[in-house]
Amino acid sequence: MKKCKYCDNEFIPKKDGLFCDSKCYRKYWQNNLKEENPILWRKRLDAQSKRSREKVRKRLGLPLDYPQINESGKGYKLKEGYKFLLMKDHPNCAKSGYVAEHIMIMTKFLDRALNDKETVHHINGIRDDNRIENLELWSYSHPYGQRIEDKIEWCIEFLQQYGYKVIKQAQGI
């Protein structure tokens, strides 16, 4: 007979068991492991969050994970979910040389760099789901004036910026 490390009940151990059942093991781990072994505690929390993230992705029918596009393999992921890759030669990279993966995928899709007034939006709200069908290009530019002539001029410039041909017709306003 052995005493349980958590509840002090006597039990017959299976192999080298220190706990009478899995409930005592879980409770002991939740209460004591953080102080005893913080590195192991962190690894277990990371494994739990990874499993829950995988459950959500399976439920939504999304790929569990996919390889990074970056050839060097250097990058990091923010706790908010955004992935950043080291690409110093990318036109949309920050001063540090890192560019968000969703921006890099959109620039490859458009075959051009994003301009200052453009941003990339995740349709389903999952920030590390960087499939092109989940990304859309947003613009937050707006007309600079309130007069009708100014707004029309801005609209013409905006359409021409995105490759539309505009035929101007004179109308009396």
N, CA and C atoms as an extended XYZ file, in Angstrom:
519
Properties=species:S:1:pos:R:3:atomname:S:1:resname:S:1:resid:I:1 pbc="F F F"
N         0.845       -1.187        0.000 N   MET     1
C         0.000        0.000        0.000 CA  MET     1
C         0.884        1.242        0.000 C   MET     1
N         0.394        2.253       -0.687 N   LYS     2
C         1.112        3.514       -0.802 CA  LYS     2
C         0.146        4.650       -0.520 C   LYS     2
N         0.663        5.807       -0.089 N   LYS     3
C        -0.183        6.978        0.147 CA  LYS     3
C        -0.143        7.882       -1.085 C   LYS     3
N        -1.321        8.371       -1.446 N   CYS     4
C        -1.439        9.284       -2.590 CA  CYS     4
C        -0.728       10.598       -2.249 C   CYS     4
N         0.014       11.100       -3.207 N   LYS     5
C         0.780       12.329       -3.005 CA  LYS     5
C        -0.126       13.549       -2.829 C   LYS     5
N        -1.372       13.459       -3.334 N   TYR     6
C        -2.274       14.606       -3.251 CA  TYR     6
C        -3.262       14.493       -2.090 C   TYR     6
N        -3.978       13.359       -1.983 N   CYS     7
C        -5.071       13.268       -1.005 CA  CYS     7
C        -4.730       12.420        0.219 C   CYS     7
N        -3.550       11.809        0.280 N   ASP     8
C        -3.076       10.976        1.395 CA  ASP     8
C        -3.915        9.717        1.623 C   ASP     8
N        -4.752        9.314        0.669 N   ASN     9
C        -5.464        8.040        0.770 CA  ASN     9
C        -4.513        6.913        0.413 C   ASN     9
N        -4.696        5.759        1.047 N   GLU    10
C        -3.873        4.606        0.721 CA  GLU    10
C        -4.440        3.920       -0.510 C   GLU    10
N        -3.533        3.439       -1.374 N   PHE    11
C        -3.958        2.767       -2.597 CA  PHE    11
C        -2.896        1.766       -3.017 C   PHE    11
N        -3.267        0.869       -3.891 N   ILE    12
C        -2.316       -0.101       -4.447 CA  ILE    12
C        -1.810        0.493       -5.755 C   ILE    12
N        -0.517        0.795       -5.846 N   PRO    13
C         0.006        1.472       -7.044 CA  PRO    13
C         0.121        0.536       -8.237 C   PRO    13
N        -0.070        1.119       -9.408 N   LYS    14
C         0.204        0.437      -10.667 CA  LYS    14
C         1.566        0.940      -11.109 C   LYS    14
N         2.546        0.081      -11.171 N   LYS    15
C         3.942        0.420      -11.484 CA  LYS    15
C         4.464        1.423      -10.466 C   LYS    15
N         4.923        2.607      -10.891 N   ASP    16
C         5.498        3.608       -9.982 CA  ASP    16
C         4.504        4.714       -9.651 C   ASP    16
N         3.234        4.426       -9.507 N   GLY    17
C         2.216        5.447       -9.305 CA  GLY    17
C         2.374        6.203       -7.996 C   GLY    17
N         2.257        7.516       -8.051 N   LEU    18
C         2.310        8.361       -6.867 CA  LEU    18
C         0.935        8.874       -6.474 C   LEU    18
N        -0.071        8.645       -7.340 N   PHE    19
C        -1.409        9.162       -7.113 CA  PHE    19
C        -2.406        8.027       -7.207 C   PHE    19
N        -3.505        8.152       -6.442 N   CYS    20
C        -4.501        7.081       -6.445 CA  CYS    20
C        -5.323        7.052       -7.728 C   CYS    20
N        -5.552        8.193       -8.365 N   ASP    21
C        -6.253        8.218       -9.649 CA  ASP    21
C        -5.875        9.470      -10.433 C   ASP    21
N        -6.424        9.571      -11.631 N   SER    22
C        -6.048       10.672      -12.516 CA  SER    22
C        -6.546       12.019      -11.997 C   SER    22
N        -7.663       12.033      -11.241 N   LYS    23
C        -8.164       13.294      -10.697 CA  LYS    23
C        -7.168       13.898       -9.714 C   LYS    23
N        -6.606       13.054       -8.843 N   CYS    24
C        -5.612       13.543       -7.880 CA  CYS    24
C        -4.366       14.044       -8.609 C   CYS    24
N        -3.968       13.322       -9.649 N   TYR    25
C        -2.807       13.744      -10.426 CA  TYR    25
C        -3.037       15.127      -11.023 C   TYR    25
N        -4.231       15.336      -11.652 N   ARG    26
C        -4.540       16.621      -12.262 CA  ARG    26
C        -4.588       17.743      -11.228 C   ARG    26
N        -5.228       17.473      -10.106 N   LYS    27
C        -5.323       18.504       -9.069 CA  LYS    27
C        -3.947       18.848       -8.516 C   LYS    27
N        -3.119       17.834       -8.296 N   TYR    28
C        -1.763       18.082       -7.797 CA  TYR    28
C        -0.972       18.908       -8.814 C   TYR    28
N        -1.097       18.518      -10.094 N   TRP    29
C        -0.378       19.236      -11.148 CA  TRP    29
C        -0.825       20.689      -11.211 C   TRP    29
N        -2.138       20.931      -11.139 N   GLN    30
C        -2.650       22.299      -11.213 CA  GLN    30
C        -2.185       23.138      -10.028 C   GLN    30
N        -2.084       22.537       -8.847 N   ASN    31
C        -1.744       23.295       -7.640 CA  ASN    31
C        -0.242       23.441       -7.405 C   ASN    31
N         0.555       22.435       -7.763 N   ASN    32
C         1.954       22.413       -7.334 CA  ASN    32
C         2.998       22.473       -8.436 C   ASN    32
N         2.656       22.081       -9.639 N   LEU    33
C         3.682       21.968      -10.663 CA  LEU    33
C         4.280       23.321      -11.046 C   LEU    33
N         3.476       24.366      -11.009 N   LYS    34
C         3.969       25.694      -11.376 CA  LYS    34
C         5.128       26.116      -10.483 C   LYS    34
N         5.026       25.846       -9.184 N   GLU    35
C         6.090       26.219       -8.253 CA  GLU    35
C         7.269       25.256       -8.334 C   GLU    35
N         6.980       23.957       -8.508 N   GLU    36
C         8.039       22.950       -8.493 CA  GLU    36
C         8.876       22.974       -9.766 C   GLU    36
N         8.217       23.063      -10.915 N   ASN    37
C         8.932       22.995      -12.186 CA  ASN    37
C         8.248       23.919      -13.196 C   ASN    37
N         8.568       25.221      -13.170 N   PRO    38
C         7.868       26.167      -14.050 CA  PRO    38
C         8.070       25.897      -15.540 C   PRO    38
N         9.209       25.316      -15.923 N   ILE    39
C         9.457       25.040      -17.341 CA  ILE    39
C         8.515       23.942      -17.833 C   ILE    39
N         8.399       22.865      -17.054 N   LEU    40
C         7.495       21.780      -17.419 CA  LEU    40
C         6.047       22.266      -17.413 C   LEU    40
N         5.699       23.101      -16.454 N   TRP    41
C         4.349       23.656      -16.368 CA  TRP    41
C         4.024       24.453      -17.636 C   TRP    41
N         4.969       25.282      -18.103 N   ARG    42
C         4.768       26.085      -19.313 CA  ARG    42
C         4.601       25.193      -20.544 C   ARG    42
N         5.423       24.123      -20.618 N   LYS    43
C         5.323       23.211      -21.758 CA  LYS    43
C         3.962       22.535      -21.802 C   LYS    43
N         3.459       22.150      -20.630 N   ARG    44
C         2.148       21.503      -20.585 CA  ARG    44
C         1.047       22.468      -20.989 C   ARG    44
N         1.123       23.715      -20.534 N   LEU    45
C         0.123       24.708      -20.933 CA  LEU    45
C         0.158       24.942      -22.439 C   LEU    45
N         1.377       25.024      -23.009 N   ASP    46
C         1.512       25.204      -24.449 CA  ASP    46
C         0.892       24.034      -25.206 C   ASP    46
N         1.110       22.808      -24.700 N   ALA    47
C         0.545       21.625      -25.350 CA  ALA    47
C        -0.979       21.655      -25.277 C   ALA    47
N        -1.531       22.080      -24.133 N   GLN    48
C        -2.987       22.165      -24.003 CA  GLN    48
C        -3.563       23.198      -24.960 C   GLN    48
N        -2.917       24.366      -25.069 N   SER    49
C        -3.447       25.406      -25.956 CA  SER    49
C        -3.338       24.974      -27.411 C   SER    49
N        -2.274       24.219      -27.744 N   LYS    50
C        -2.121       23.727      -29.109 CA  LYS    50
C        -3.240       22.739      -29.442 C   LYS    50
N        -3.569       21.852      -28.478 N   ARG    51
C        -4.645       20.889      -28.701 CA  ARG    51
C        -5.989       21.608      -28.879 C   ARG    51
N        -6.261       22.629      -28.069 N   SER    52
C        -7.535       23.344      -28.208 CA  SER    52
C        -7.580       24.117      -29.525 C   SER    52
N        -6.444       24.675      -29.960 N   ARG    53
C        -6.381       25.379      -31.237 CA  ARG    53
C        -6.648       24.397      -32.385 C   ARG    53
N        -6.101       23.175      -32.261 N   GLU    54
C        -6.322       22.169      -33.295 CA  GLU    54
C        -7.789       21.756      -33.353 C   GLU    54
N        -8.455       21.663      -32.196 N   LYS    55
C        -9.877       21.306      -32.171 CA  LYS    55
C       -10.707       22.344      -32.929 C   LYS    55
N       -10.424       23.629      -32.696 N   VAL    56
C       -11.167       24.696      -33.370 CA  VAL    56
C       -10.934       24.632      -34.868 C   VAL    56
N        -9.688       24.425      -35.272 N   ARG    57
C        -9.373       24.375      -36.697 CA  ARG    57
C       -10.051       23.168      -37.360 C   ARG    57
N       -10.090       22.011      -36.666 N   LYS    58
C       -10.765       20.834      -37.225 CA  LYS    58
C       -12.257       21.097      -37.365 C   LYS    58
N       -12.861       21.718      -36.339 N   ARG    59
C       -14.292       21.997      -36.369 CA  ARG    59
C       -14.645       22.928      -37.526 C   ARG    59
N       -13.780       23.897      -37.813 N   LEU    60
C       -14.041       24.842      -38.896 CA  LEU    60
C       -13.596       24.319      -40.258 C   LEU    60
N       -12.963       23.140      -40.268 N   GLY    61
C       -12.501       22.566      -41.532 CA  GLY    61
C       -11.276       23.252      -42.088 C   GLY    61
N       -10.452       23.829      -41.227 N   LEU    62
C        -9.250       24.526      -41.669 CA  LEU    62
C        -8.040       23.606      -41.560 C   LEU    62
N        -6.997       23.846      -42.345 N   PRO    63
C        -5.793       23.031      -42.195 CA  PRO    63
C        -5.179       23.250      -40.816 C   PRO    63
N        -4.647       22.178      -40.219 N   LEU    64
C        -4.087       22.288      -38.871 CA  LEU    64
C        -2.905       23.240      -38.846 C   LEU    64
N        -2.024       23.111      -39.778 N   ASP    65
C        -0.925       24.064      -39.928 CA  ASP    65
C        -0.338       23.839      -41.308 C   ASP    65
N         0.354       24.791      -41.790 N   TYR    66
C         0.932       24.693      -43.110 CA  TYR    66
C         2.305       25.342      -43.059 C   TYR    66
N         3.187       24.939      -43.956 N   PRO    67
C         4.557       25.473      -43.891 CA  PRO    67
C         4.599       26.956      -44.217 C   PRO    67
N         5.589       27.615      -43.636 N   GLN    68
C         5.768       29.031      -43.925 CA  GLN    68
C         6.302       29.192      -45.341 C   GLN    68
N         5.958       30.310      -45.953 N   ILE    69
C         6.421       30.589      -47.306 CA  ILE    69
C         7.885       31.032      -47.288 C   ILE    69
N         8.317       31.571      -46.177 N   ASN    70
C         9.658       32.111      -46.062 CA  ASN    70
C        10.710       31.023      -46.260 C   ASN    70
N        11.673       31.274      -47.126 N   GLU    71
C        12.708       30.291      -47.407 CA  GLU    71
C        13.674       30.135      -46.231 C   GLU    71
N        13.943       31.219      -45.505 N   SER    72
C        14.904       31.151      -44.409 CA  SER    72
C        14.335       30.447      -43.187 C   SER    72
N        12.996       30.428      -43.058 N   GLY    73
C        12.371       29.778      -41.917 CA  GLY    73
C        12.429       30.593      -40.643 C   GLY    73
N        12.926       31.829      -40.704 N   LYS    74
C        13.016       32.665      -39.514 CA  LYS    74
C        11.752       33.493      -39.379 C   LYS    74
N        11.203       33.489      -38.185 N   GLY    75
C        10.002       34.259      -37.946 CA  GLY    75
C         9.508       34.064      -36.530 C   GLY    75
N         8.393       34.679      -36.225 N   TYR    76
C         7.797       34.551      -34.899 CA  TYR    76
C         6.294       34.755      -35.016 C   TYR    76
N         5.598       34.432      -33.930 N   LYS    77
C         4.151       34.568      -33.910 CA  LYS    77
C         3.754       35.333      -32.665 C   LYS    77
N         2.937       36.366      -32.832 N   LEU    78
C         2.437       37.139      -31.702 CA  LEU    78
C         1.348       36.363      -30.983 C   LEU    78
N         1.127       36.686      -29.712 N   LYS    79
C         0.068       35.996      -28.971 CA  LYS    79
C        -1.304       36.302      -29.551 C   LYS    79
N        -1.448       37.398      -30.295 N   GLU    80
C        -2.706       37.717      -30.958 CA  GLU    80
C        -2.961       36.808      -32.159 C   GLU    80
N        -1.925       36.117      -32.638 N   GLY    81
C        -2.085       35.159      -33.722 CA  GLY    81
C        -1.379       35.512      -35.016 C   GLY    81
N        -0.923       36.749      -35.168 N   TYR    82
C        -0.274       37.151      -36.408 CA  TYR    82
C         1.113       36.518      -36.529 C   TYR    82
N         1.435       36.007      -37.726 N   LYS    83
C         2.756       35.424      -37.989 CA  LYS    83
C         3.605       36.460      -38.720 C   LYS    83
N         4.868       36.576      -38.315 N   PHE    84
C         5.810       37.483      -38.964 CA  PHE    84
C         7.009       36.690      -39.447 C   PHE    84
N         7.469       37.008      -40.654 N   LEU    85
C         8.592       36.307      -41.262 CA  LEU    85
C         9.690       37.302      -41.596 C   LEU    85
N        10.922       36.839      -41.514 N   LEU    86
C        12.064       37.692      -41.821 CA  LEU    86
C        12.279       37.717      -43.326 C   LEU    86
N        12.028       38.862      -43.944 N   MET    87
C        12.239       39.057      -45.377 CA  MET    87
C        12.667       40.501      -45.583 C   MET    87
N        13.964       40.749      -45.428 N   LYS    88
C        14.481       42.122      -45.467 CA  LYS    88
C        14.308       42.793      -46.821 C   LYS    88
N        14.173       42.010      -47.889 N   ASP    89
C        14.041       42.606      -49.218 CA  ASP    89
C        12.587       42.818      -49.640 C   ASP    89
N        11.635       42.503      -48.784 N   HIS    90
C        10.220       42.675      -49.128 CA  HIS    90
C         9.852       44.163      -49.065 C   HIS    90
N         9.087       44.671      -50.037 N   PRO    91
C         8.754       46.100      -50.053 CA  PRO    91
C         7.876       46.559      -48.888 C   PRO    91
N         7.141       45.652      -48.246 N   ASN    92
C         6.278       46.033      -47.130 CA  ASN    92
C         6.850       45.643      -45.767 C   ASN    92
N         8.136       45.341      -45.699 N   CYS    93
C         8.703       44.932      -44.408 CA  CYS    93
C         8.944       46.150      -43.509 C   CYS    93
N         8.992       45.888      -42.206 N   ALA    94
C         9.283       46.940      -41.230 CA  ALA    94
C        10.789       47.211      -41.222 C   ALA    94
N        11.218       48.168      -40.416 N   LYS    95
C        12.648       48.481      -40.324 CA  LYS    95
C        13.452       47.284      -39.840 C   LYS    95
N        12.821       46.432      -39.029 N   SER    96
C        13.502       45.248      -38.502 CA  SER    96
C        13.684       44.168      -39.566 C   SER    96
N        12.986       44.278      -40.684 N   GLY    97
C        13.097       43.289      -41.749 CA  GLY    97
C        11.985       42.256      -41.724 C   GLY    97
N        11.068       42.349      -40.761 N   TYR    98
C         9.974       41.384      -40.651 CA  TYR    98
C         8.730       41.914      -41.356 C   TYR    98
N         8.007       40.990      -41.971 N   VAL    99
C         6.747       41.330      -42.645 CA  VAL    99
C         5.697       40.323      -42.187 C   VAL    99
N         4.462       40.779      -41.999 N   ALA   100
C         3.376       39.892      -41.604 CA  ALA   100
C         3.097       38.911      -42.741 C   ALA   100
N         2.867       37.654      -42.376 N   GLU   101
C         2.674       36.610      -43.379 CA  GLU   101
C         1.462       36.899      -44.257 C   GLU   101
N         0.370       37.420      -43.680 N   HIS   102
C        -0.820       37.685      -44.489 CA  HIS   102
C        -0.572       38.808      -45.496 C   HIS   102
N         0.266       39.761      -45.152 N   ILE   103
C         0.613       40.829      -46.095 CA  ILE   103
C         1.484       40.273      -47.213 C   ILE   103
N         2.424       39.406      -46.852 N   MET   104
C         3.294       38.807      -47.858 CA  MET   104
C         2.487       37.949      -48.842 C   MET   104
N         1.519       37.193      -48.341 N   ILE   105
C         0.699       36.356      -49.218 CA  ILE   105
C        -0.146       37.221      -50.151 C   ILE   105
N        -0.696       38.319      -49.626 N   MET   106
C        -1.505       39.207      -50.469 CA  MET   106
C        -0.653       39.885      -51.537 C   MET   106
N         0.565       40.290      -51.193 N   THR   107
C         1.419       40.928      -52.206 CA  THR   107
C         1.796       39.936      -53.303 C   THR   107
N         2.011       38.663      -52.955 N   LYS   108
C         2.294       37.659      -53.985 CA  LYS   108
C         1.069       37.439      -54.865 C   LYS   108
N        -0.123       37.441      -54.254 N   PHE   109
C        -1.352       37.248      -55.010 CA  PHE   109
C        -1.585       38.417      -55.968 C   PHE   109
N        -1.394       39.654      -55.496 N   LEU   110
C        -1.611       40.839      -56.328 CA  LEU   110
C        -0.458       41.100      -57.283 C   LEU   110
N         0.676       40.504      -57.003 N   ASP   111
C         1.900       40.709      -57.765 CA  ASP   111
C         2.360       42.170      -57.724 C   ASP   111
N         2.156       42.787      -56.564 N   ARG   112
C         2.622       44.154      -56.328 CA  ARG   112
C         2.650       44.392      -54.823 C   ARG   112
N         3.363       45.428      -54.416 N   ALA   113
C         3.411       45.781      -52.994 CA  ALA   113
C         2.136       46.526      -52.601 C   ALA   113
N         1.770       46.442      -51.337 N   LEU   114
C         0.621       47.200      -50.846 CA  LEU   114
C         1.018       48.662      -50.693 C   LEU   114
N         0.082       49.564      -50.972 N   ASN   115
C         0.395       50.976      -50.764 CA  ASN   115
C         0.062       51.379      -49.328 C   ASN   115
N         0.325       52.629      -48.993 N   ASP   116
C         0.174       53.098      -47.607 CA  ASP   116
C        -1.258       53.024      -47.086 C   ASP   116
N        -2.234       53.150      -47.952 N   LYS   117
C        -3.632       53.192      -47.523 CA  LYS   117
C        -4.316       51.833      -47.604 C   LYS   117
N        -3.574       50.747      -47.855 N   GLU   118
C        -4.161       49.420      -47.973 CA  GLU   118
C        -3.780       48.556      -46.779 C   GLU   118
N        -4.686       47.665      -46.427 N   THR   119
C        -4.435       46.705      -45.364 CA  THR   119
C        -5.087       45.380      -45.759 C   THR   119
N        -4.689       44.302      -45.087 N   VAL   120
C        -5.226       42.976      -45.385 CA  VAL   120
C        -6.080       42.538      -44.205 C   VAL   120
N        -7.280       42.048      -44.502 N   HIS   121
C        -8.238       41.648      -43.476 CA  HIS   121
C        -8.468       40.140      -43.538 C   HIS   121
N        -8.528       39.478      -42.349 N   HIS   122
C        -8.870       38.057      -42.268 CA  HIS   122
C       -10.392       37.941      -42.191 C   HIS   122
N       -11.000       37.291      -43.165 N   ILE   123
C       -12.458       37.220      -43.252 CA  ILE   123
C       -13.060       36.491      -42.054 C   ILE   123
N       -12.486       35.328      -41.683 N   ASN   124
C       -13.075       34.548      -40.590 CA  ASN   124
C       -12.572       34.972      -39.217 C   ASN   124
N       -11.693       35.946      -39.142 N   GLY   125
C       -11.220       36.473      -37.863 CA  GLY   125
C       -10.080       35.685      -37.240 C   GLY   125
N        -9.701       34.559      -37.822 N   ILE   126
C        -8.592       33.769      -37.291 CA  ILE   126
C        -7.311       34.314      -37.907 C   ILE   126
N        -6.485       34.918      -37.076 N   ARG   127
C        -5.364       35.706      -37.574 CA  ARG   127
C        -4.193       34.892      -38.103 C   ARG   127
N        -4.149       33.598      -37.802 N   ASP   128
C        -3.074       32.799      -38.388 CA  ASP   128
C        -3.589       31.930      -39.537 C   ASP   128
N        -4.826       32.144      -39.965 N   ASP   129
C        -5.377       31.452      -41.124 CA  ASP   129
C        -5.111       32.320      -42.348 C   ASP   129
N        -3.940       32.140      -42.938 N   ASN   130
C        -3.484       33.021      -44.012 CA  ASN   130
C        -3.683       32.427      -45.400 C   ASN   130
N        -4.729       31.621      -45.563 N   ARG   131
C        -5.064       31.143      -46.901 CA  ARG   131
C        -5.598       32.319      -47.703 C   ARG   131
N        -5.304       32.355      -48.991 N   ILE   132
C        -5.696       33.503      -49.814 CA  ILE   132
C        -7.218       33.649      -49.870 C   ILE   132
N        -7.960       32.531      -49.770 N   GLU   133
C        -9.427       32.643      -49.792 CA  GLU   133
C        -9.974       33.227      -48.490 C   GLU   133
N        -9.145       33.348      -47.445 N   ASN   134
C        -9.568       33.962      -46.182 CA  ASN   134
C        -9.098       35.418      -46.072 C   ASN   134
N        -8.386       35.911      -47.060 N   LEU   135
C        -7.840       37.267      -46.999 CA  LEU   135
C        -8.558       38.178      -47.990 C   LEU   135
N        -8.784       39.428      -47.572 N   GLU   136
C        -9.312       40.417      -48.509 CA  GLU   136
C        -8.558       41.726      -48.340 C   GLU   136
N        -8.431       42.427      -49.429 N   LEU   137
C        -7.720       43.703      -49.449 CA  LEU   137
C        -8.686       44.808      -49.067 C   LEU   137
N        -8.290       45.592      -48.075 N   TRP   138
C        -9.096       46.724      -47.628 CA  TRP   138
C        -8.331       48.016      -47.892 C   TRP   138
N        -9.081       49.070      -48.141 N   SER   139
C        -8.502       50.393      -48.316 CA  SER   139
C        -9.155       51.336      -47.323 C   SER   139
N        -8.358       52.143      -46.669 N   TYR   140
C        -8.946       53.113      -45.746 CA  TYR   140
C        -8.677       54.540      -46.203 C   TYR   140
N        -8.516       54.716      -47.524 N   SER   141
C        -8.413       56.076      -48.046 CA  SER   141
C        -9.826       56.644      -48.192 C   SER   141
N        -9.932       57.920      -48.136 N   HIS   142
C       -11.232       58.568      -48.272 CA  HIS   142
C       -11.025       59.925      -48.940 C   HIS   142
N       -12.091       60.469      -49.502 N   PRO   143
C       -11.930       61.750      -50.201 CA  PRO   143
C       -11.547       62.867      -49.250 C   PRO   143
N       -10.757       63.775      -49.766 N   TYR   144
C       -10.226       64.862      -48.941 CA  TYR   144
C       -11.168       66.043      -48.852 C   TYR   144
N       -12.175       66.103      -49.661 N   GLY   145
C       -13.060       67.276      -49.639 CA  GLY   145
C       -14.503       66.891      -49.463 C   GLY   145
N       -15.341       67.887      -49.288 N   GLN   146
C       -16.768       67.650      -49.157 CA  GLN   146
C       -17.541       68.158      -50.375 C   GLN   146
N       -16.883       68.926      -51.213 N   ARG   147
C       -17.559       69.394      -52.418 CA  ARG   147
C       -17.688       68.228      -53.391 C   ARG   147
N       -18.754       68.210      -54.142 N   ILE   148
C       -19.026       67.132      -55.094 CA  ILE   148
C       -17.884       66.999      -56.102 C   ILE   148
N       -17.361       68.115      -56.581 N   GLU   149
C       -16.280       68.063      -57.561 CA  GLU   149
C       -15.050       67.365      -56.975 C   GLU   149
N       -14.754       67.655      -55.706 N   ASP   150
C       -13.600       67.026      -55.048 CA  ASP   150
C       -13.808       65.524      -54.894 C   ASP   150
N       -15.008       65.121      -54.519 N   LYS   151
C       -15.283       63.694      -54.340 CA  LYS   151
C       -15.220       62.957      -55.672 C   LYS   151
N       -15.753       63.558      -56.715 N   ILE   152
C       -15.698       62.926      -58.031 CA  ILE   152
C       -14.256       62.786      -58.485 C   ILE   152
N       -13.458       63.820      -58.294 N   GLU   153
C       -12.038       63.762      -58.655 CA  GLU   153
C       -11.328       62.655      -57.881 C   GLU   153
N       -11.639       62.543      -56.596 N   TRP   154
C       -11.027       61.501      -55.773 CA  TRP   154
C       -11.437       60.113      -56.265 C   TRP   154
N       -12.726       59.956      -56.619 N   CYS   155
C       -13.211       58.659      -57.104 CA  CYS   155
C       -12.514       58.262      -58.407 C   CYS   155
N       -12.314       59.214      -59.273 N   ILE   156
C       -11.628       58.931      -60.537 CA  ILE   156
C       -10.182       58.496      -60.266 C   ILE   156
N        -9.484       59.205      -59.380 N   GLU   157
C        -8.108       58.837      -59.030 CA  GLU   157
C        -8.056       57.451      -58.388 C   GLU   157
N        -9.024       57.160      -57.535 N   PHE   158
C        -9.077       55.869      -56.849 CA  PHE   158
C        -9.270       54.730      -57.850 C   PHE   158
N       -10.204       54.898      -58.771 N   LEU   159
C       -10.441       53.863      -59.775 CA  LEU   159
C        -9.239       53.671      -60.693 C   LEU   159
N        -8.591       54.754      -61.090 N   GLN   160
C        -7.410       54.655      -61.945 CA  GLN   160
C        -6.249       53.974      -61.220 C   GLN   160
N        -6.159       54.187      -59.926 N   GLN   161
C        -5.105       53.562      -59.118 CA  GLN   161
C        -5.223       52.038      -59.170 C   GLN   161
N        -6.445       51.516      -59.258 N   TYR   162
C        -6.669       50.079      -59.291 CA  TYR   162
C        -6.894       49.541      -60.701 C   TYR   162
N        -6.507       50.318      -61.708 N   GLY   163
C        -6.483       49.824      -63.073 CA  GLY   163
C        -7.774       49.969      -63.863 C   GLY   163
N        -8.716       50.738      -63.382 N   TYR   164
C        -9.959       50.955      -64.118 CA  TYR   164
C        -9.794       52.126      -65.076 C   TYR   164
N       -10.407       52.010      -66.239 N   LYS   165
C       -10.407       53.114      -67.187 CA  LYS   165
C       -11.644       53.956      -66.913 C   LYS   165
N       -11.433       55.253      -66.794 N   VAL   166
C       -12.531       56.158      -66.477 CA  VAL   166
C       -12.730       57.116      -67.645 C   VAL   166
N       -13.948       57.168      -68.110 N   ILE   167
C       -14.289       58.099      -69.182 CA  ILE   167
C       -15.013       59.266      -68.548 C   ILE   167
N       -14.435       60.439      -68.667 N   LYS   168
C       -15.024       61.634      -68.048 CA  LYS   168
C       -16.075       62.217      -68.983 C   LYS   168
N       -17.222       62.453      -68.406 N   GLN   169
C       -18.282       63.120      -69.144 CA  GLN   169
C       -18.653       64.373      -68.381 C   GLN   169
N       -18.740       65.460      -69.080 N   ALA   170
C       -19.076       66.721      -68.436 CA  ALA   170
C       -20.566       66.766      -68.148 C   ALA   170
N       -20.886       67.018      -66.891 N   GLN   171
C       -22.281       67.183      -66.515 CA  GLN   171
C       -22.407       68.450      -65.718 C   GLN   171
N       -23.468       69.112      -65.875 N   GLY   172
C       -23.700       70.336      -65.122 CA  GLY   172
C       -24.291       69.986      -63.753 C   GLY   172
N       -23.602       70.411      -62.720 N   ILE   173
C       -24.089       70.139      -61.373 CA  ILE   173
C       -24.439       71.440      -60.703 C   ILE   173
